[in-house]
Amino acid sequence: MLEKINNTYAKITPLWFFLFVISLFGPLFVFITPPFQGADEPVHFMRAYQISKANFVIDDINGNVGGFLPAAIRETLDITNKPAIEFYPQLKYDGQKTLKAFGINKDPADQQNYSFPSTAVYSPAAYISSSLGIFIMRLFDFPPIASLYIARIMNLLTWTVLLGAAINFMPRKKWALVFVGLLPMSLFQASTVNADAIAVGSGILFVAYILHIKDAKRQIKALDWLFLIVLGVLMALAKQVMFVLLPLVFLLPAARNVRSQLYSLNVVLIPIIALLGWFTIISHIDLSQHLGESIIPKSQLEFVMANPHSYINVLWNTTFYTWGDGVTRSLIGTFGWADAPLSELITTFGYISLFALLFVGVKKDSIEWLKPKEKILVLIVALTMWIAICTSLYLYYTPVGFKIVYGLQGRYFIPLLVLLIPLLYGNWIKTKDVYYKRIAIYSPLILLLSSSIVIYARYYINNV
């Protein structure tokens, strides 16, 4: 009997398990989350809708940063989100509102000027899949609510493809990457409209492909370099902070000849040039008036440069005091507009599972993966990304001189989890393959089932 169970576990591959689980819980997340209840989902939807009309650069008309979109979008927002329920967990959603929104007649000639300045820095690359879905819905004159759901589905498919490819290429510790791809927070972001599905998904695939080439110990072909360049451009344009991952290309044995060195530099330089080009294109847009009176990036930067010790204290306060509790929890799962968190018990279970998959190895694992110098490079990239994420939010989202980084969420650090996989790989704790697989299989299922209950209770069950 025990041998039969072990054989059953042996047949379950990481990629198959990922695809099976995401096909179950992905659509569930898409449809149980009420319309526009992903964080900043209304403005991301508007930006994706704008791009679906081939308007790739956001409009700045008399200080209104946004664009002209169908009036039916405003009507859809009014029907589905009035009174507003975000940030008020005691308020629930009436599913009849969604059905009512499907009855809205969209008149293409009836346009309104909408404001969504927070998406101005996002290039069309961040919305390739969602805008394509909206474009198809527009061809058949479907109402905006249908466009929202197809945009969510397209994001989910994009995440599935990118993470599926990353799992396929990951040479070792595939189950740890499966866990990252199926984190409740990862899946929630993938099943709502935002920039993360493409930005984070392409970034993870970028890392996995580099590790794949490195482990294969074969001659690096021109198509390999081209693929890395495309991924680098995509992730950098989708979310600017992702360009920090580019130096990981130097993990590859490209120092053997001048030609390989040139290719490595191209993987770094071409995405940066593309990113600078995008910043040039949107340089005419003035976002300062939309940041809030107390948020002045220039003054904040001067404060950081003049008081580096104070900024270190800000990072300490954000990470190690009670403010950091929300950041820690939201890496595993805080849903909606950050108003539907998992319990501390489930969050703790998530971290225990994560560290088990990172530190525990099976007996057939090789001890060495990265050399000490290579680990230093990965560690520097990880620390740089952490500082870059914190600093960007401190400059553009936090009042000048504030004692914490305001608006920081754990989901921003999902790419860093992938860097931990090769960084922590080693002979820490050994176990049998069947026991390792049990952790890898049951922990995502428990987390996703718990998350589904939390999301459903948040939006549909009174007195919860």
N, C-alpha and C positions, 0 to 999 in steps of 0.2 A: 504493500500500500504506500509506504513511504517512498519507495523507488518510483512509483507511478506519479506521485505528487511532484517529486523532483524533476521527472521528465516533462511534466506539464509546464513547470516554471522555465525549464531550459528552452522550450519552444517559443516562449514570449520574447520577442526582440524589442529593443528600445524604440525603434521607429514605428513598428506596428502598434505598440502600446500607446505611444504618443498620438498617432492618428486615430486610434479607436477612442481614446478618452476625450480628445478634443472634439470629435464628431458627436459625442454625447453631451458634453457640458457647454461647448461653444454655442450652439443654437439655443440652449437653455438660457444662458446669460444674455444672448441677444434679445430674446423675447420677454423674459421676466423683468428686465430693467426697463422702466417706463421711458417714454420718449424724452430725450434731452436731459436725462438724469445721469449721464456720464459727466465727469468734471469738465466744465467749459465746453460741453458738447454743442450747445446752440451756436457759438461763434465758430467752432471748427466746422460744423455743418454748413454754415453760411459761406465760409471760405472755400470749402469743397464745391459747393453749388456754384459759386462765382467762377472757379476754375473750370467746371464742367461747361461753362459758356465761353471758354477760350479766353477768359479775362484773367491772365496769369499774374498780373501785378495788381495789388489792391489799390483802390482809388483813394485819392486824397483831395476831396472837393470842399474848398472853403473850411478846412479844418476837420471835416468829417471823414474819418478813415474807415472805409468800408466799401460799399458798392450798391448798385441798383439790382434788386432781386424781386421775384414775384411777391405781391402783397399777400398771397396765400400762405407764405411762410410765417408772416406775423399772425395771421388768423390761426394757423396751426399751433404756434407757440401759445397764443391766448387760450385756445381750447384745452390744450394738454397741460398747461402749467399755470393756470390761474384758478384759485390762489396758488402762489408758489409754495412748493413743498420742500425744496432744497434747504438744507441746514435746519429743518424742523422735523426730526425723526418721528414726532408724535402725529404728524400729518401724513395721510395715506393717499394712494393714487386710485382713482376710479377707472377701471379698464374700459368703461363705456366711452370715456373721452377719446381713446384711441380709435374706436369704431366711428365715432362722430367725425374725427379728423380725416378719416378716409373718404368722407362724403364731401369734402371741400372741393369746389370746382376751381381749377386753376386757369385764370385768364392771363395768357402771356403778355398781353398789352398792359395789364394793371401792375405797375412796378412801384416799389418804394425804395427809398434810400436807407440802408441799414448801416449801423456802425459796429464794426468788430475789429478794433485796432490791435488787440492782443495777438492776432494772427498775422499781422503785417510782415513779421520777419520770416514767416514760414514760406518756403518756396513751393512751387507746384509739386515738387518731388515728394513732399510729405503727404500729398493727397492723390497720388496717382490712382490707386485702387478705388477709393471712395468716390472721387469725382467721375471715374469711369462708370461706376454703378449709377450715379445720379444722372449722368448723360444718357444712359440707356432708358432710365425712367422718364426723362424729359422727352425722348423721342416718341414715347407712347402716351405722353400727356398724363402720366400718373400724378396724383397729388403729392405734396411735399412729404407727408408722413411715410408714403411708400418709398420715396427717395432716401429718407432717413434709415429705414430698415435695410434697404439694399446696400447702402453705404456701410452699415455695420457688418453685413454679411461679407462684403468685399474685403473689409479690413480683416475679418476673421480668416478668410481664405488666404489672404496675403501672409498673415502670421503663421498659418499652418504650413504654407509652402516654404517660407524662409526658415522657420525653425525645423521643419522636416528635413530640409536640405542640410542645415547645420548639424543636426543629429546624425545624418548619414555620413557627413564628412568628418565629424569629430572622431579622432583616432582612438581615444581612450576616455574612460569615465563618461560614456554616453548617457548612462542613467542619471548622472548628476545634471546633465544638460536637459534631459527630459523633465526633471523636476523643476528647473528654472522656467522652461517653456510652459509648464502646466501650473505654475504658481497661480493662486487665485487672482492676485493683482495683475499678473501678466495677462491672464485670460480675460479679465474684465476690461483692461485697456484694449485688448485685441477685438473685443466684441462691442465697443462703442466707437464713435467717430472722434478721432484725434490723430496726432502725428506719430504716435508711438509704434504702431504696428510696423510701419516701414522703417522708421529711424532705428528703433531698438532691434527689430528683426534683421535688418541688413547689417547692423553692427555686430550682432552675434554670429551671423553667417561669415562675416569678414574674419573674425577671430578664429572660428572653427576651420575655415579654409586654410588659413595660415598654418595652424597646427597640423592640419591634414598633410599639407605639402612638406612641412618640416619632418613629420614622422615617416612619410613615404620614402624619403631619402632617394629621390629620383631627380633627374634633370628637370629644372623648372622651365616650362614651355611658355611661348608668347601668349597663348590663350590663358594660362594661369595669371600672368601679369595683367592682362586685359580684364579678366574677371575681377581681380582685386581692385583695379582702378575704378571699374563701374560701381562696385560695392562701396568703395570709398567716397566717390562723388555722391552716390545716392544717400548714404547715411549722413554725410556732412551737410548736404542741402536740406535733408529732411529735418534735422535738428543739429544746430551748429556745434554744440558741445561734443558731439560724437567724433569730430575730427581729431580729438585727443587720442583715439585708438589707432590712428594711422601709423605712428612709429613702431607698432608691433610688427610691421613688415620686416624690420631689421632682425627678427628672430630667424628669418630665412638665411640659408647659407649663400648670401649674395655677394660676399666680399672676395670671392675667388677670382673674379675677372671684372674688368671695367664695364662691360655690357650689362652684367647683372646688377652692378651698383647703380647704373643709370636707370634701369627698370625699377629698382627699389625707390630711388628718389622720385620717379614719376608717380608711384603709388601714393607718395606723400604730397608732392607738389601739385599735381593736377586737381585733386579734390580741394585743396586750399585755394588754388586759383579760381576754381568754379565758385567757391564760397565767397571769395572777395568780389567776383563778378556780380554775384547776386546782391551783395551789400551795395555795390555801385548802382545797380538798377533801382534799388529802393531808397537810395540816399536822399531823394527829394521829399520823402515822407517824414513829417515832423510828429513824433510820438510823445514828445515831452509833455504836452498838455493833457495826455491821457494817462499819465502815470500816477497822478495824485499830487497834491500840494507839497507833501512832506517827502516825496520820493524824487530825489535829484541825483541821477547817476554820477554826474561830474563831481558834485560835492561829496558824495559817498566814496568815490574813488580817492579823492584828496584826503578824506578822513582815514581810509585804509592805509594809504601810502605814508601819511604823517604819523599814524599810530598803529604800526604793525602788531605791537603787543596787545593792543585793545582788540584787534581783529582776531588774533589767536584766542583771546578770551571769549569773543563772540562764538567762534567755532566750538569751543569747550562748552559754553552754556547751551548751545543748540544740541550738542551731542549727548552730554552726560547729565543734564538735569531733566526735569519733568517734561520740558518741551520735546525732548528727544523721544519720549515714549510714543508720541503720535507718529514720528518718523519711523521708528522701529516697527510698529504695528503695521503701518501702511506699506511696508515692503512685502509682507505676507498677504495682507488683504484689508483694505479700507475702501468701501465701495461708494457708489453715488457721488455726491459732491463732498466726499470725505466725511460723510455723516452716517455711514453704516459700517462700523468696524467689526472685525472678528473679535471674539472674546480673548482675554489674556491667555486662557487655557489653550485655545486652538492656535493662537499666535506662537505660544511657547512650543507647542507640538510641532509647528511648522519649522521653527529654528532648529529644534532637536533633529528633525528629519533631514534638514539641509546639511547640518554639520556631520551627521552620520554618513550621508552620501559623499561628502567631501573627504572625510578623514578615514572612513572604513574602506578597505580594499579587499579584493578577493585574492586567494593565494597565487593565482597565475599572473597577477599584475607585476609588471616590471617596476623596480624601485625608481630608477632615474627617468625623468621625462625632459625637464629643463635643466641646463647647467646653471651653476650659481650666478654667472653674469647675466644669463637670460632671465632668471628669476628676478634679478635686480631691475632689469628693463620692464618686466611686467608689473612689478611693484611700483616703479616710478610712474608708469602710465596710469595705474589704478589710483594712486594718491593724487596725481595731477587732475584726473577726471573728477574725483571727489571734491577737490578744492575748486575746480572750475564750475561745477554745479552749484556749490554753496555760494561762490563769489558772484556768479551771474544773478542769482536770486537776491543776493545782498545789495547789488548795485541797482537792479531794476524793479525790485518788488518790496524793498524794505526801507522804512524811513531812515534818514541820515543819522548815524550814530546809534542805531537801535542795538540792544544788547543780545539779540538773537537773529538768526537768519529766518525771516518771516516767509511763510509759504513753502518751506521745504517739505517734501514728501518722499517716503521711502521708494516709491515706484521709479523715481529718477535714477536710483542706484541699481536697477535690475541688470544693466550691462556689466556692472562690476562683479556680480556673482559669477559670471562666465570666466572672468579673469582669475577668480579664486580656484577654479577647477585645476588648471595646470600649476598654479602657484602653490597649492596645498597638497598636490599629489606626492605621495611618498609612502614609506613603510610605517604608517602610524598604527593602525589596528587591522589585523587580518581576520577574515572570516570566510566561510564557504560561500560559493556563488549563490546558492539557493537562498541563504539568509539575507544576503545583500539585495537580491531581487525582491524579496518580500517587503523590505523597507521601501525600495524604489517603486513598487507597484501599489502598496496599500496607502502609503502616506499621501500621494496626490489625490487618491480617491476620497480619503477621509477629509482632506482639506477642501476639495471642491464640493463635496456633498454638504459639508458644514457651511460653506460660503453660499451655496444655493439657498439653504434655509434662511441664512441671515438676510440675503437680498429680498427674498420673498416676504419675510416677516417685516422688514423695514418698510416695504411699500404697500402691503396688502392686508396685514393683520393688525387690527386695532388693539390698543392697550399693550403694545409691545415696543 
